[in-house]
């Protein structure tokens, strides 16, 4: 087994990435290869959230099949495989092994048996060994699987089921293990992080999480991704604000701001409650507020869309994700009268431009400030630039900073936090001078 080669592709969200890293941990005897045509085993961890993601997953599988060796094994895992298991098993003859979202830690058994398997129970990491990818200092930590929300546009509960939270001990043990391996920056993720532990009878489970993680020596920096308006309390926000470990980083996908649209979308929280939370987040020192909007959901009038655009322009979000509505079977919105694709595309473009301007306005405010950043490696832009990110920011999604100068004599090292002064904005990328150790 030791000389066998593995090519693995993780599509979709960071929660999928964690599951992919668990599979890599189970297959450590394989040699990883970027050349899929050389691999003995090819695994695609798919995304089945919206049409674009489904299409990307299918295309990735077919493209890898076209170039692989005849004696290799092609495995399709993850959300898309789970959601359409009967259909895909019948139609995708190119795939050798199908598995869903419950057997990541048994991937070695599936390969040995060369058979498909879909375990009914949801998979929760509990002591699983992971191979963390993409960073020497940052890791994602998954809090739960499934979701108890009933958003009209979302199919996730239909194939991932109700909320299943990991125990606090399990999460803390994983973080402790990662700290021992040199990781000090963590992003806690799930479908609905602010509902963490609700299924175990604990309200405000994130408050318990924050207090527990703060006790772990070596955790320098943390943030929570995906807060939901109805399960985010003011007490939770105040706990984050008081924490010396967790950043004032608030990622709350509100999806809309028009009251009627929030009702149609089954969000559970109206405009007033949503605004109260957002305004408090925005008022906190050094806060960073990220959100998502969906355009073109059934029932969205021109007036409702305009209200969303006006709000997105005025509020002062640091980052905005814009999603074009995707009509998904198994959702409450599937049989509602649909808005035309042309209108949805036009609205996505209009709000997308507002999102770009919001990001630029947020970046301009950084010029002249002192920040803590971490250098990730050489920049792809130029050999004399280093690629870094503000430690507050989430990796990959919030942007890049070019380090183009330093005031300290020693060579700068990757993965080390530094103090830096932001000097300029070039396009949509900040430049900075390192001034010392953080």
C-alpha positions as CSV (number, residue, x, y, z in Angstrom):
1,X,0.0,0.0,0.0
2,X,2.8,2.4,0.8
3,X,3.7,3.1,-2.8
4,X,0.1,3.7,-3.9
5,X,-0.8,7.2,-5.0
6,X,-3.9,9.3,-4.0
7,X,-5.4,12.3,-5.9
8,X,-8.1,14.0,-3.8
9,X,-10.4,17.0,-4.7
10,X,-12.5,18.9,-2.1
11,X,-15.3,21.0,-3.5
12,X,-17.7,23.4,-1.8
13,X,-17.4,24.7,1.7
14,X,-14.8,24.6,4.5
15,X,-17.0,22.0,6.3
16,X,-16.4,19.7,3.3
17,X,-12.7,20.5,3.5
18,X,-12.6,19.2,7.1
19,X,-14.2,16.0,6.0
20,X,-11.7,15.7,3.1
21,X,-8.9,16.1,5.7
22,X,-10.3,13.3,7.7
23,X,-10.2,11.0,4.6
24,X,-6.6,12.0,4.1
25,X,-5.9,11.1,7.7
26,X,-7.3,7.6,7.1
27,X,-5.2,7.2,3.9
28,X,-1.9,8.4,5.2
29,X,-0.2,5.3,3.7
30,X,-0.9,6.7,0.2
31,X,1.4,9.2,-1.5
32,X,-0.5,12.4,-2.4
33,X,-0.2,13.4,-6.1
34,X,-1.4,16.4,-8.0
35,X,-1.3,14.3,-11.2
36,X,-4.6,12.5,-11.3
37,X,-3.5,10.4,-14.3
38,X,-0.8,8.8,-12.0
39,X,-3.2,8.1,-9.1
40,X,-4.3,4.6,-8.0
41,X,-7.2,6.2,-6.1
42,X,-9.1,9.4,-7.0
43,X,-11.6,10.8,-4.5
44,X,-13.9,13.8,-5.2
45,X,-15.7,15.2,-2.2
46,X,-18.7,16.8,-3.8
47,X,-21.0,19.7,-3.1
48,X,-24.7,19.5,-3.6
49,X,-25.9,22.8,-2.4
50,X,-27.0,24.7,-5.5
51,X,-27.0,24.1,-9.3
52,X,-23.6,25.7,-10.0
53,X,-22.0,23.5,-7.3
54,X,-23.7,20.4,-8.5
55,X,-22.6,21.1,-12.1
56,X,-19.0,21.6,-10.9
57,X,-19.0,18.4,-9.0
58,X,-20.3,16.3,-11.9
59,X,-17.9,17.9,-14.4
60,X,-15.0,17.3,-12.0
61,X,-15.8,13.6,-11.7
62,X,-16.2,13.2,-15.5
63,X,-13.0,15.1,-16.3
64,X,-11.0,13.0,-13.8
65,X,-12.5,9.8,-15.3
66,X,-11.4,10.9,-18.8
67,X,-7.8,11.1,-17.9
68,X,-7.4,8.3,-15.2
69,X,-5.6,5.0,-15.5
70,X,-7.8,2.0,-16.3
71,X,-6.8,0.2,-13.1
72,X,-7.5,3.2,-10.8
73,X,-10.5,3.6,-8.5
74,X,-12.7,6.7,-8.8
75,X,-14.6,7.6,-5.6
76,X,-17.5,10.0,-5.4
77,X,-18.2,11.2,-1.8
78,X,-20.0,14.0,0.0
79,X,-23.1,16.0,-0.3
80,X,-24.1,15.6,-4.0
81,X,-23.5,11.8,-3.7
82,X,-25.6,11.7,-0.6
83,X,-28.4,13.8,-2.0
84,X,-28.9,11.9,-5.3
85,X,-27.5,8.5,-4.3
86,X,-30.0,6.4,-6.2
87,X,-29.9,8.5,-9.3
88,X,-26.2,8.9,-9.5
89,X,-25.5,5.2,-8.7
90,X,-27.6,4.3,-11.7
91,X,-26.4,7.0,-14.2
92,X,-22.7,7.6,-13.4
93,X,-21.2,4.3,-14.5
94,X,-17.8,6.1,-14.5
95,X,-17.6,6.0,-10.7
96,X,-16.4,2.9,-9.0
97,X,-17.3,3.7,-5.4
98,X,-20.1,6.0,-4.1
99,X,-20.3,7.2,-0.5
100,X,-22.1,10.1,1.1
101,X,-21.6,12.1,4.3
102,X,-21.4,9.4,6.9
103,X,-18.4,7.3,6.1
104,X,-15.4,9.7,5.8
105,X,-13.6,7.9,8.6
106,X,-14.2,4.5,7.0
107,X,-12.9,5.5,3.5
108,X,-10.0,3.0,3.9
109,X,-12.5,0.2,4.5
110,X,-14.5,1.2,1.4
111,X,-11.4,1.1,-0.8
112,X,-10.3,-2.3,0.6
113,X,-13.8,-3.7,-0.1
114,X,-14.2,-1.8,-3.4
115,X,-17.8,-1.2,-2.6
116,X,-20.2,1.7,-2.1
117,X,-21.7,2.6,1.2
118,X,-24.1,5.1,2.6
119,X,-24.3,5.0,6.4
120,X,-27.5,6.5,7.8
121,X,-26.0,8.2,10.8
122,X,-24.4,11.7,10.4
123,X,-20.6,11.8,10.7
124,X,-19.2,13.8,13.6
125,X,-15.5,14.0,14.0
126,X,-14.6,12.5,17.4
127,X,-10.9,11.9,17.8
128,X,-10.3,11.4,14.1
129,X,-6.9,12.1,12.8
130,X,-6.8,14.8,10.1
131,X,-4.2,16.0,7.6
132,X,-4.7,19.8,7.8
133,X,-4.2,21.3,4.4
134,X,-3.4,24.8,3.1
135,X,-1.8,26.3,6.2
136,X,0.9,25.6,8.9
137,X,-0.9,27.7,11.5
138,X,-4.6,27.9,10.8
139,X,-7.2,25.1,10.9
140,X,-11.0,24.8,10.6
141,X,-12.8,23.0,13.3
142,X,-16.3,21.6,12.7
143,X,-18.8,22.0,15.5
144,X,-21.9,20.1,14.2
145,X,-23.6,18.6,11.2
146,X,-27.1,19.1,9.9
147,X,-29.4,22.0,10.6
148,X,-32.7,22.7,12.4
149,X,-33.6,25.8,10.4
150,X,-36.3,25.6,7.7
151,X,-35.1,28.2,5.2
152,X,-37.3,28.0,2.1
153,X,-34.3,27.9,-0.3
154,X,-32.0,25.4,1.4
155,X,-32.0,21.7,0.8
156,X,-29.2,20.9,3.3
157,X,-31.5,19.5,6.1
158,X,-33.1,17.2,3.5
159,X,-29.9,15.2,3.1
160,X,-27.9,16.1,6.2
161,X,-30.7,15.9,8.6
162,X,-31.4,17.7,11.9
163,X,-28.7,19.4,14.0
164,X,-26.2,17.0,15.6
165,X,-23.6,18.8,17.7
166,X,-20.2,17.5,18.8
167,X,-19.6,17.5,22.5
168,X,-17.6,20.3,24.0
169,X,-15.0,17.8,25.1
170,X,-14.6,16.5,21.6
171,X,-14.1,19.9,20.1
172,X,-11.6,21.0,22.8
173,X,-9.6,17.7,22.5
174,X,-9.3,18.3,18.7
175,X,-8.1,21.9,19.3
176,X,-5.6,20.7,21.9
177,X,-4.2,18.2,19.5
178,X,-3.9,20.8,16.7
179,X,-2.1,23.2,19.0
180,X,0.4,20.4,19.8
181,X,1.0,20.3,16.0
182,X,1.7,24.0,15.9
183,X,-1.6,25.5,14.9
184,X,-2.7,28.6,16.8
185,X,-5.4,30.2,14.6
186,X,-8.9,28.5,14.4
187,X,-12.1,29.0,12.5
188,X,-15.1,27.3,14.0
189,X,-17.7,26.2,11.3
190,X,-21.0,24.5,10.9
191,X,-24.3,25.0,9.0
192,X,-25.6,27.0,11.9
193,X,-22.9,27.7,14.4
194,X,-25.0,29.7,16.8
195,X,-27.3,26.7,17.4
196,X,-24.3,24.7,18.6
197,X,-25.4,22.3,21.5
198,X,-29.1,23.3,21.2
199,X,-29.8,19.6,20.3
200,X,-28.1,18.7,23.6
201,X,-30.4,20.9,25.6
202,X,-27.9,23.8,25.9
203,X,-28.8,27.3,24.9
204,X,-25.9,29.6,23.9
205,X,-23.5,26.7,23.5
206,X,-21.1,29.0,21.7
207,X,-20.6,30.9,25.0
208,X,-19.4,27.6,26.6
209,X,-17.2,26.9,23.6
210,X,-15.6,30.3,23.8
211,X,-14.8,30.0,27.5
212,X,-13.5,26.4,27.0
213,X,-11.2,27.4,24.1
214,X,-9.9,30.4,25.9
215,X,-8.4,28.0,28.5
216,X,-6.3,26.2,26.0
217,X,-2.7,27.4,26.0
218,X,-1.4,28.1,22.5
219,X,-4.7,29.3,21.0
220,X,-3.8,32.8,19.9
221,X,-6.6,33.6,17.5
222,X,-10.1,32.4,16.7
223,X,-13.3,33.3,14.9
224,X,-16.8,31.8,14.5
225,X,-18.3,31.5,11.0
226,X,-22.0,31.2,10.1
227,X,-24.1,32.9,12.9
228,X,-27.9,32.7,12.4
229,X,-30.1,35.7,13.4
230,X,-32.7,33.7,15.5
231,X,-30.1,31.8,17.5
232,X,-27.6,34.6,18.1
233,X,-28.1,36.3,21.4
234,X,-26.8,39.6,22.6
235,X,-25.1,37.7,25.4
236,X,-23.2,35.7,22.8
237,X,-22.1,38.8,21.0
238,X,-21.0,40.4,24.3
239,X,-19.0,37.3,25.1
240,X,-17.2,37.5,21.8
241,X,-16.6,41.2,22.4
242,X,-15.1,40.5,25.8
243,X,-12.9,37.7,24.6
244,X,-9.1,38.1,24.2
245,X,-8.9,35.1,22.0
246,X,-11.9,35.4,19.7
247,X,-11.9,38.3,17.3
248,X,-14.8,40.7,16.8
249,X,-15.4,38.8,13.6
250,X,-19.1,38.4,12.7
251,X,-20.2,36.3,9.8
252,X,-24.0,36.4,9.7
253,X,-25.6,35.5,6.3
254,X,-28.9,37.5,6.6
255,X,-30.0,36.6,3.0
256,X,-32.4,39.6,2.8
257,X,-33.5,42.7,4.8
258,X,-37.1,43.2,3.5
259,X,-39.6,42.0,6.2
260,X,-41.9,40.3,3.7
261,X,-39.0,38.5,2.0
262,X,-37.6,37.3,5.4
263,X,-41.0,35.9,6.1
264,X,-41.3,34.2,2.7
265,X,-37.8,32.8,3.2
266,X,-38.7,31.3,6.6
267,X,-35.8,33.0,8.3
268,X,-37.6,33.3,11.6
269,X,-36.1,36.8,12.3
270,X,-37.6,40.0,10.8
271,X,-35.8,43.2,9.8
272,X,-35.9,44.7,13.3
273,X,-34.3,41.8,15.1
274,X,-31.7,41.4,12.3
275,X,-30.8,45.1,12.4
276,X,-30.4,45.1,16.2
277,X,-27.8,42.3,16.0
278,X,-26.0,43.8,13.1
279,X,-25.8,47.3,14.6
280,X,-24.4,45.9,17.8
281,X,-21.7,44.0,15.9
282,X,-20.8,47.1,13.9
283,X,-20.5,49.2,17.0
284,X,-17.8,47.0,18.6
285,X,-14.2,48.2,18.4
286,X,-12.3,46.7,15.4
287,X,-15.3,44.7,14.3
288,X,-15.5,42.9,11.0
289,X,-19.0,42.2,9.6
290,X,-19.6,39.8,6.7
291,X,-22.9,38.8,5.3
292,X,-24.6,37.0,2.4
293,X,-27.7,38.0,0.3
294,X,-29.8,35.9,-2.1
295,X,-31.3,37.7,-5.1
296,X,-34.2,36.5,-7.1
297,X,-35.9,34.3,-4.5
298,X,-39.6,33.7,-5.4
299,X,-41.7,36.7,-4.2
300,X,-38.9,39.2,-4.4
301,X,-40.4,42.3,-5.9
302,X,-38.5,45.2,-7.5
303,X,-39.1,47.2,-4.4
304,X,-37.9,44.5,-2.0
305,X,-34.7,44.1,-4.2
306,X,-34.2,47.9,-4.1
307,X,-34.5,47.9,-0.3
308,X,-31.9,45.2,-0.1
309,X,-29.5,47.2,-2.4
310,X,-30.0,50.4,-0.4
311,X,-29.3,48.6,2.9
312,X,-26.2,46.9,1.5
313,X,-24.9,50.2,0.3
314,X,-25.6,52.1,3.5
315,X,-24.8,49.7,6.3
316,X,-21.1,49.4,6.0
317,X,-20.5,45.7,5.7
318,X,-16.9,44.7,5.3
319,X,-17.7,41.8,2.9
320,X,-20.8,40.7,1.1
321,X,-21.4,37.4,-0.6
322,X,-24.1,37.5,-3.4
323,X,-25.9,34.4,-4.4
324,X,-28.3,34.1,-7.3
325,X,-31.3,32.0,-6.2
326,X,-31.1,28.4,-7.2
327,X,-34.4,26.5,-7.3
328,X,-33.7,23.3,-5.4
329,X,-36.1,20.2,-5.2
330,X,-37.0,19.3,-1.6
331,X,-37.3,23.0,-0.6
332,X,-40.3,25.1,0.3
333,X,-39.6,27.5,-2.5
334,X,-39.4,24.9,-5.2
335,X,-43.0,25.1,-6.2
336,X,-43.4,28.8,-5.7
337,X,-43.8,31.0,-8.8
338,X,-40.3,31.6,-10.1
339,X,-38.5,34.8,-11.2
340,X,-36.9,34.6,-14.6
341,X,-33.2,33.8,-15.0
342,X,-32.5,37.0,-16.8
343,X,-34.0,39.1,-13.9
344,X,-32.0,37.1,-11.4
345,X,-28.8,37.5,-13.3
346,X,-29.3,41.3,-13.6
347,X,-30.1,41.6,-9.9
348,X,-27.0,39.5,-9.0
349,X,-24.8,41.9,-11.1
350,X,-26.3,45.0,-9.5
351,X,-25.8,43.7,-6.0
352,X,-22.4,42.3,-6.9
353,X,-21.2,45.7,-7.8
354,X,-22.4,47.1,-4.5
355,X,-20.6,44.2,-2.7
356,X,-17.4,45.1,-4.6
357,X,-17.7,48.8,-3.5
358,X,-18.4,47.8,0.1
359,X,-15.2,45.7,0.1
360,X,-13.1,48.6,-1.3
361,X,-14.6,51.0,1.2
362,X,-13.7,48.6,4.0
363,X,-10.1,48.2,2.7
364,X,-9.6,51.9,2.3
365,X,-10.3,52.4,6.0
366,X,-7.3,50.1,6.7
367,X,-4.7,52.5,5.1
368,X,-2.5,54.0,7.7
369,X,-3.5,51.6,10.5
370,X,-1.4,49.2,12.5
371,X,-2.5,45.6,12.1
372,X,-1.4,42.1,13.0
373,X,-0.8,40.0,9.9
374,X,0.6,36.6,9.1
375,X,2.7,35.9,6.0
376,X,1.5,32.8,4.1
377,X,4.2,32.6,1.5
378,X,5.6,34.2,-1.7
379,X,3.1,36.2,-3.7
380,X,1.9,34.9,-7.0
381,X,1.9,38.6,-8.2
382,X,5.6,39.3,-8.0
383,X,8.8,37.7,-6.7
384,X,9.5,40.6,-4.4
385,X,6.1,40.6,-2.7
386,X,5.0,38.3,0.1
387,X,1.4,37.2,0.5
388,X,-0.2,37.8,3.9
389,X,-3.5,38.2,5.6
390,X,-4.8,40.2,8.5
391,X,-5.0,37.8,11.4
392,X,-8.6,38.9,12.1
393,X,-9.7,37.9,8.6
394,X,-10.8,34.4,7.7
395,X,-8.4,32.6,5.3
396,X,-9.2,32.6,1.5
397,X,-12.4,34.6,1.6
398,X,-11.5,38.0,3.1
399,X,-8.6,38.9,0.9
400,X,-4.8,39.1,0.7
401,X,-2.2,41.7,1.7
402,X,1.0,42.3,-0.1
403,X,4.0,42.8,2.2
404,X,6.5,44.9,0.2
405,X,8.8,46.3,2.9
406,X,10.0,45.7,6.4
407,X,11.6,47.8,9.2
408,X,13.2,44.8,11.0
409,X,16.5,43.4,10.0
410,X,15.8,39.7,10.2
411,X,14.3,37.7,7.3
412,X,10.5,37.3,7.6
413,X,9.2,33.8,8.2
414,X,6.0,32.2,7.0
415,X,3.2,31.5,9.5
416,X,4.6,34.0,12.1
417,X,2.4,36.9,13.3
418,X,3.9,40.4,12.8
419,X,2.9,43.9,13.5
420,X,2.6,45.9,10.2
421,X,1.5,49.3,8.9
422,X,-0.9,49.3,6.0
423,X,0.5,51.7,3.4
424,X,-1.7,51.6,0.3
425,X,-4.5,49.9,-1.7
426,X,-3.5,48.6,-5.1
427,X,-6.6,47.5,-7.0
428,X,-8.4,45.5,-4.3
429,X,-5.3,44.4,-2.4
430,X,-3.7,46.2,0.5
431,X,0.1,46.7,0.8
432,X,1.9,46.8,4.1
433,X,5.3,47.2,5.8
434,X,6.3,44.9,8.6
435,X,7.3,46.9,11.7
436,X,7.9,44.2,14.3
437,X,6.8,41.0,16.0
438,X,3.2,40.8,17.2
